[in-house]
Amino acid sequence: MKLHSTRDGAGLSRRTRRLTNAVLAIGAVSLLLGVTACSSSGSTGGGANASLWGLTGGDQDQVEAPSLKEWNAANPKLKIDSNYFANDAYKTKIRTAVGAGSSPTIIYSWAGGTLNSYVKAGKVVDLTAATNGIKSKFLPSVFGQGVVDGKTYAVPMNAVTPIMFYYNKKVLAKANIDAPKTWDDILADVPKLKAVGVAPFSLAGGSKWPELMWEEYLVDRVAGPDAFNAVMAGKAGSWSDPGIIQANTMIQQLVDAGGFVKGFSSVTADSNADVALLYTGKAAMMLQGAWVYGTFNTQAAAFVKSGLGYTTFPAVDGGKGDPNDIVGNPSGYFSVSSAATKAQQKAAIAYLTKGVFDKAYTDRMIKSSQVPPIQGIDSQISAGGDFGTSVYNLTKAAPNFQMSWDQALPPAQATALLTNLDQLFNKQITPQQFSDNMNKTIGQ
């Protein structure tokens, strides 16, 4: 899997994990065996129209649903039905549907290891020829994540979204502290925030994948990008890199200090409980994807105007990683199911090449403070608001932009990663045991 950086001005995208996000998908072999087809209006077998499954939230309301409504009205012979699911529920449902050959015509994924498994299993259509005419409008590294073995199997469909460091300005002021710039600042701020009765950090540990954001940033800051690149290359023992062990020791140090909200292992991201803890002042800071800005706007517009701050992850003194590095997902991606009928595939390809990121689609994203992964829109981004500008500037300034590990890794490794990381945060295993366990997954 090709990792990418923004050295050439390339952009980044969101997790929808909503984000996202984290992959619970199983390996390519499991995609083909022993699963039961799911039936739902909008599935490939549910009707003559092409179908699309997406994620609930801001994109559904502000971008995708309006786009499909316009598309269907203008293209009555190429209609597309849609269904939407919460993040974690979608991951379970789509792996079952893809494995059973009953997936929607348009398959949403975060590319990476999951897309690779779809390609190897013959589950998605080669879109190379169909996308030749639109390829140049995308940021190259974002578009490149949909390419496997030189062929295009998925196209970007939503915003570039780094993982952002959010904070509640009023809570920090109450504790007489500023937003931390270094890891030492974080550790020094924890007792000050606890002294005023506030949890230092909100964390949706019940969803597991938000814990990965801490892992990714700390490994980058301590060890630099080469540590994870060695894992991606399948190097034996690469999870035992001293920088990875140190980063995980730092995570448990923060846990021991009471850095995370009590009961974080039962807080879930799909319910936006972690976001609510921040805007209600029960937590001071939070590491989450840029996609939650839309949730803040929807649920706490006044807080966004006067109380929400955001930046990138703090530096680690003496670390090898550049403090300007960012992590996240290049984009969400749409593929076309090989199990769909030719008519459904035709409708899907037409929508992906003509409807997604047309002017109205792009304008809606910018209006909702999202950053489209396309070139030549600097002035439009600036007009869209401070948050979009901040995301765009972070993206352009980043020496390295790491795709979220649970998407970059093959599905079996990604699942093991989230399990072991959750055990690490809950002090059920040591940093060394984490590395030992993950070394066993290399090559899976």
Secondary structure, 3 states (H helix, E strand, C coil): CCCECCCCCCCCECCEECEECCCCCCCHHHHHCCCCCCCCCCCHHHCCCEEEEEECCHHHHHHHHHHHHHHHHHCCCCCEEEEEECHHHHHHHHHHHHHHCCCCCEEEECCHHHHHHHHHCCCECCCHHHHCCCHHHECHHHHHCCEECCEECCEECCCCEEEEEEEEHHHHHHCCCCCCCEHHHHHHHHHHHHHCCCEEEECCHHHCHHHHHHHHHHHHHHHCCHHHHHHHCCCCCHHHCHHHHHHHHHHHHHHHCCCECCCHHHCCCCCCHHHHHHHCCCEEEEEEECCHHHHHHHHCHHHHHHCEEEECCCECCCCCCCCCCEEEECCCEEEEECCCCHHHHHHHHHHHHHHCCCHHHHHHHHHCCCCCCECCCHHHHHHHCHHHHHHHHHHHHCCCEEECHHHHCCHHHHHHHHHHHHHHHCCCCCHHHHHHHHHCCCCC
